[in-house]
Amino acid sequence: MTVPILLASGSAIRAQLLENAGVPFSVQVARVDEETVKRALLAEGASPRDIADALAEMKARKVSDKVPGAMVLGCDQVLDFEGQLLSKPETPEDALVQLKSMRGRRHMLLSAAVIYQDGQPIWRHVGQVRLRMRASSDAYLRDYVARNWDSIRHSVGAYKLEEEGVRLFATIDGDYFNVLGMPLLELLNFLAVKGVIDQ
């Protein structure tokens, strides 16, 4: 019998990555108050990496508790800008402030994935990507936010590399799938070794 895979996320890009890779799955979104959890972990001095991992685990565990036998994949991505955790912008003004602060400088994206089965973690990975932004002008950044707000409002750092956001960057060091929010290659390796997908 095939083990069902559940994606505990409403992220369209994560679902698309799994679909494109030919991984059979269904979606069951975990309801987690991410901002409250982030604030509590930051108050305890948790690192951005640990916060990404904890949020991914929380999502996987929440769904796993309700669906025995299934492999539940929880994911989360955080942006570490010089030790500061950036969240999704709440307004276009927030997006502009984030982009202006990061231009010409480096930041890191951390993409965590955790798989739970029968209420227990069976696999986890946190992928890292280092990015350096171009020194874009105020005018370009204003226009960029205005053109792309409906899309970038759902992204940490106020950009999507798979869209016009790629123009904001000078260098990217790391796996593109981690930029999109999932350590896909490591996940596929695990699923293949476990016999969940063919290899």
Buried (B, 14 or more C-beta within 10 A) or exposed (E): EEEBBBBBBEBEBBBEBBEEBEBEBEBBBBEBEBEEBBEEBBEEEBBBBBBBBBBBBBBBBBBBEEBEEBBBBBBBBBBBBEEEBBBBBEEBEBBBBBBEBBBEEBBBBBBBBBBBBEEEBBBBBBBBBEBBBEEBEEEBBBEBBEEBBEBBBBBBBBBBBEEBBEEBBEEBEBBEBBBBBBBBBBBBBBBEEBEBBEE
